[in-house]
Amino acid sequence: MERLRSSPLHANISTALDKHLEVIHVVQSRRKDEIVNASNRQRQGAPRCQDDRDVFALALAVKEMSVATRKARTILWCALQMTLPK
């Protein structure tokens, strides 16, 4: 879109996209933690109720990713509207 406009987009656009990417990395990290901890607990025979902390952390990260995704979609739509010829 910057190439089509021949000028840079507003700074908030790149900030929102960076935040979206950051939140995606957090979700990936939480998911990896959940998998590693679940496999460790399964080998040790630990009670299942401890798994809830990992699931809650993952659920919170997914919720934050949902919010960031909606913001990124809105910002990209706005950027597209500013890019299109009038």
WOZIDA-V249828 format. One record per backbone hydrogen bond with DSSP energy under -0.5 kcal/mol. NH is the residue of the N-H (numbers start at 1). CO is the residue of the C=O. E is the energy in kcal/mol with one decimal. If there is no record, write none. Layout:
BEGIN
NH&CO&E + NH&CO&E
END
This chain:
BEGIN
5&1&-2.2 + 6&2&-1.6 + 7&2&-1.1 + 13&10&-1.2 + 14&10&-0.9 + 15&11&-2.0 + 16&12&-2.3 + 17&13&-2.1 + 18&14&-2.3 + 19&15&-2.3 + 20&16&-2.2 + 21&17&-2.2 + 22&18&-2.3 + 23&19&-2.4 + 24&20&-1.9 + 25&21&-1.9 + 26&22&-1.8 + 27&23&-2.2 + 28&24&-2.3 + 29&25&-2.2 + 30&26&-2.7 + 31&27&-2.3 + 32&28&-2.2 + 33&29&-2.5 + 34&30&-2.4 + 35&31&-2.3 + 36&32&-2.6 + 37&33&-2.8 + 38&34&-2.3 + 39&35&-2.1 + 40&36&-2.2 + 41&37&-2.4 + 42&38&-2.1 + 43&39&-1.7 + 44&40&-1.8 + 45&41&-1.6 + 46&41&-1.7 + 50&47&-0.9 + 51&48&-2.1 + 52&49&-1.0 + 53&50&-0.8 + 54&50&-0.6 + 55&51&-1.9 + 56&52&-2.9 + 57&53&-2.2 + 58&54&-2.3 + 59&55&-2.7 + 60&56&-2.4 + 61&57&-2.0 + 62&58&-2.4 + 63&59&-2.2 + 64&60&-2.3 + 65&61&-2.1 + 66&62&-2.2 + 67&63&-1.9 + 68&64&-2.4 + 69&65&-2.5 + 70&66&-2.1 + 71&67&-2.1 + 72&68&-2.5 + 73&69&-2.6 + 74&70&-2.2 + 75&71&-2.7 + 76&72&-2.6 + 77&73&-2.0 + 78&74&-2.3 + 79&75&-2.5 + 80&76&-2.2 + 81&77&-2.4 + 82&78&-2.0 + 83&79&-1.3 + 84&80&-2.3
END
